[in-house]
Amino acid sequence: MSRGTASLIDVSGVSQIYAGRDGAPTWALRDVSLQIGDGEFVCLIGPSGCGKTTLLHLIAGFLQPSRGSVAFQQQPIFGPGPDRGVVFQEYALFAWMTARQNVEFGLRAKPLSRSARRQLALDALDRVGLLAAADKYPHELSGGMRQRVAVARALVVEPKVLLMDEPFAAVDAMTRQTLQDDLLRLWKETGVSVVFVTHNIDEAIFLAQRVVVMAPHPGTIVSERIIDADYPRDRGSAAFGELYGSISGELTNGTRRAA
C-alpha cells in the first residue's frame, strides 16, 4: 500500500480451492494477503492461471474465500455492493438498451426519480466523452466506446473502488492508449481506488502506483513494486524501460518456480 493512504480493502491469508476433475484440490489462490489504499491505483499482473481474476472476484463479492478473509472498510465482504464498481473485459452491456439506459441501470436501486436517473446518466456519459452517443445502442458503438459506457455505468453510482478485469484487452493499441489516458483522468477527478487486472507490463507501469506480480500453481503474490514516477509517464524513457525489464524478470522467475 502506498505511503500516506488509509487501508480500504484488506485481503488476509486468502486461499481459493476448487475440486479438480479427479477430485483433488486445485489451488486458484494460496495464502494471499494484500491491502489496497483509499484512492490508490493498483495493477495485478501475471500469466493466465495465477488467480488475478479470482482475487478481483473475491473483492467484488462474487466469490467467498475457501480460507482467510476479505474486508472492505474493515467489514467482511459477503456479496456485491454499490461501493465496488466492476468493469469486465467483455463490456457486459445490454444490447436492447441505449448507452444512457445502460448507465441508468445501476441507479435503479437508488430512490431517485426517473428524471434524476436520466441526468446522472447523461453526466456520467459526458465525463467519459460520450454525451453525443447517449441514444445509440451498443451495436452502433465501437469497442472503445462500449467500454467507456461500461466505465460510466460503474462510476455513476459513485463507488469507493473500481475493479477492472483486463478492460482494454479487446481493443486496438491506439484505442487502448486513449482509454488508459481517460482512466487516469477519471481516477484523478473522482479519487476512486482502482484495482486493475492486466497481463500487459507496459499497461501496468503506465497506469499504476503499485504493481502486484502474481505467479500460478498455486496463485500467489511474488512481489510488489511501487511505481514512484509522475504522471503522465514516458514510455520511451530509460526509467520506464528499466521497470519493464525488472517486472518482466519477476514474472519469468515466478512462472519458472511454479513450473
C-alpha positions in Angstrom: 0.0 0.0 0.0 1.3 3.4 -0.9 2.6 5.7 1.8 0.0 8.1 3.3 -3.1 6.1 2.3 -5.6 4.5 4.6 -6.5 0.8 4.1 -9.7 0.4 2.1 -9.5 -3.3 1.2 -7.9 -6.0 3.3 -7.2 -9.4 1.9 -5.8 -11.6 4.7 -4.4 -15.1 4.2 -6.9 -15.9 1.4 -6.9 -19.3 -0.3 -9.4 -20.3 -3.0 -9.7 -24.0 -3.6 -11.7 -25.8 -6.3 -12.2 -29.6 -6.8 -10.4 -30.8 -9.8 -11.8 -33.4 -12.3 -10.1 -36.2 -10.3 -11.5 -34.8 -7.0 -8.1 -33.5 -5.9 -8.0 -29.9 -4.8 -6.9 -27.2 -7.2 -5.5 -24.0 -5.6 -6.5 -20.9 -7.5 -5.0 -18.8 -4.7 -2.9 -19.8 -1.8 -2.3 -17.7 1.3 -2.6 -14.3 -0.5 -2.6 -11.1 1.6 -3.0 -7.7 0.1 -4.0 -4.2 1.2 -5.5 -1.6 -1.1 -5.3 2.1 0.0 -8.0 4.7 -0.2 -7.6 6.4 -3.6 -4.7 4.1 -4.7 -4.3 2.7 -8.2 -3.0 -0.9 -8.1 -2.4 -3.3 -11.0 -2.5 -7.1 -10.6 -0.3 -8.7 -13.2 0.6 -12.2 -14.0 0.2 -15.1 -16.5 -3.1 -16.9 -17.1 -4.0 -19.2 -14.2 -2.3 -17.1 -11.5 -5.6 -16.1 -9.8 -5.8 -12.4 -10.8 -9.5 -12.6 -11.8 -10.3 -14.9 -8.8 -8.8 -12.3 -6.5 -10.8 -9.5 -8.2 -14.0 -11.5 -7.9 -13.3 -12.1 -4.2 -13.0 -8.3 -3.6 -16.2 -7.8 -5.7 -18.1 -10.3 -3.6 -18.8 -12.7 -6.4 -16.9 -15.4 -4.5 -16.3 -16.3 -0.9 -12.8 -17.4 0.1 -12.2 -21.0 1.0 -9.8 -19.8 3.7 -8.9 -16.4 5.0 -10.9 -13.2 4.8 -11.7 -10.2 2.6 -12.8 -6.9 4.1 -13.9 -3.6 2.8 -13.6 -0.6 5.1 -13.0 -3.2 7.9 -16.2 -5.0 7.3 -16.3 -8.6 5.8 -17.4 -8.8 2.2 -20.3 -11.2 1.8 -21.6 -10.2 -1.7 -21.5 -7.5 -4.4 -22.3 -3.9 -3.4 -22.5 -0.4 -5.0 -19.4 0.6 -3.1 -17.4 -1.7 -5.5 -18.0 -1.0 -9.2 -16.9 -3.7 -11.7 -15.8 -3.3 -15.3 -15.3 -6.5 -17.3 -13.3 -7.3 -20.4 -16.5 -8.2 -22.3 -18.3 -4.9 -21.9 -21.4 -6.6 -20.4 -23.8 -4.0 -21.9 -27.5 -4.8 -22.5 -27.9 -4.9 -26.3 -31.5 -3.7 -26.2 -30.7 -0.6 -24.1 -29.2 2.7 -25.3 -25.9 3.9 -23.8 -27.9 6.2 -21.5 -30.2 3.3 -20.4 -27.3 1.0 -19.7 -25.7 3.7 -17.5 -29.1 4.3 -15.8 -29.5 0.6 -15.0 -27.2 0.7 -12.0 -29.1 3.6 -10.5 -32.4 1.7 -10.3 -31.7 0.5 -6.8 -31.5 4.1 -5.6 -34.5 6.2 -4.5 -34.3 8.6 -7.5 -36.8 10.0 -9.8 -36.7 9.0 -13.5 -35.5 12.5 -14.4 -32.8 12.4 -11.8 -31.5 9.0 -13.0 -31.5 10.3 -16.6 -29.5 13.4 -15.7 -26.9 11.4 -13.6 -26.5 9.0 -16.6 -26.0 11.9 -19.0 -23.5 13.5 -16.7 -21.6 10.2 -16.4 -21.6 9.8 -20.2 -20.3 13.3 -20.6 -17.5 12.6 -18.2 -16.3 9.8 -20.5 -16.8 11.8 -23.6 -19.9 10.1 -24.9 -22.7 12.5 -24.3 -23.4 12.7 -28.1 -23.8 8.9 -28.1 -26.4 8.7 -25.3 -29.2 7.4 -27.5 -27.1 4.9 -29.5 -27.3 1.2 -29.0 -24.2 -1.0 -28.3 -24.0 -2.3 -31.8 -23.8 1.2 -33.1 -20.7 1.9 -30.9 -17.0 0.9 -31.4 -15.3 -1.4 -28.9 -13.6 1.6 -27.2 -16.9 3.5 -26.9 -18.7 0.4 -25.5 -16.0 0.2 -22.8 -16.4 3.9 -22.0 -20.1 3.2 -21.4 -19.2 0.3 -19.1 -16.9 2.6 -17.1 -19.6 5.3 -17.0 -22.1 2.7 -15.7 -19.6 1.6 -12.9 -18.8 5.2 -11.9 -22.4 6.6 -11.9 -23.2 5.0 -8.5 -20.1 6.7 -7.0 -18.2 3.6 -5.8 -15.3 3.8 -3.5 -13.3 1.3 -5.6 -13.3 0.4 -9.3 -12.5 -3.2 -10.1 -11.3 -3.7 -13.7 -10.7 -7.1 -15.3 -8.5 -6.6 -18.3 -10.9 -4.0 -19.6 -8.9 -2.8 -22.6 -7.6 -6.2 -23.8 -10.2 -6.4 -26.7 -9.4 -3.0 -28.4 -6.7 -2.0 -30.8 -3.4 -0.5 -29.5 -4.3 3.1 -30.3 -7.7 2.9 -28.7 -6.1 1.2 -25.7 -3.7 4.1 -25.1 -6.6 6.6 -25.3 -8.7 4.6 -22.8 -5.7 4.4 -20.5 -5.4 8.2 -20.6 -9.1 8.6 -20.0 -9.0 6.2 -17.0 -6.1 8.1 -15.4 -8.0 11.4 -15.8 -11.2 9.9 -14.2 -9.2 8.4 -11.4 -7.7 11.8 -10.6 -11.0 13.5 -10.9 -13.0 11.1 -8.7 -10.5 9.9 -6.1 -11.8 6.4 -6.5 -9.5 3.5 -5.8 -8.7 1.3 -8.8 -7.7 -2.4 -8.8 -6.8 -3.2 -12.4 -6.1 -6.7 -13.7 -3.8 -7.0 -16.7 -1.2 -9.3 -18.3 0.4 -6.3 -20.1 3.6 -5.0 -18.4 3.6 -1.7 -20.3 0.0 -1.0 -19.2 0.7 -1.8 -15.6 3.7 0.6 -15.4 1.9 3.3 -17.3 -1.2 3.2 -15.0 -0.4 2.0 -11.5 1.1 3.5 -8.4 1.8 -0.1 -7.3 2.2 -3.3 -9.4 1.5 -6.6 -7.7 3.2 -9.5 -9.5 1.5 -12.9 -9.3 2.6 -16.4 -10.2 0.5 -19.6 -10.9 0.1 -23.1 -9.5 -0.9 -22.1 -6.9 -1.8 -18.4 -7.4 0.5 -16.4 -5.1 1.9 -12.9 -4.9 5.6 -13.0 -5.6 6.4 -9.3 -5.4 5.0 -5.7 -5.1 6.6 -2.8 -6.9 5.9 0.9 -6.1 6.0 3.0 -9.3 7.4 6.2 -8.0 7.0 8.3 -11.2 5.0 11.3 -12.0 2.1 11.2 -14.5 2.0 11.2 -17.5 4.6 8.6 -17.8 7.1 8.5 -20.7 7.1 5.0 -22.2 10.3 5.9 -24.1 12.3 6.8 -21.0 15.2 4.8 -19.6 13.4 4.6 -16.2 10.3 3.1 -17.9 12.4 0.6 -19.7 14.2 -0.4 -16.6 11.0 -1.0 -14.7 9.7 -3.1 -17.7 12.8 -5.3 -17.6 12.6 -5.7 -13.9 8.9 -6.7 -13.7 9.4 -9.0 -16.8 12.1 -10.8 -14.9 9.9 -11.2 -11.8 7.1 -12.6 -13.9 9.5 -15.1 -15.6 11.1 -16.2 -12.3 7.7 -16.6 -10.7 6.4 -18.7 -13.6 9.6 -20.9 -13.5 9.2 -21.5 -9.8 5.7 -22.6 -10.4 6.5 -25.0 -13.2 
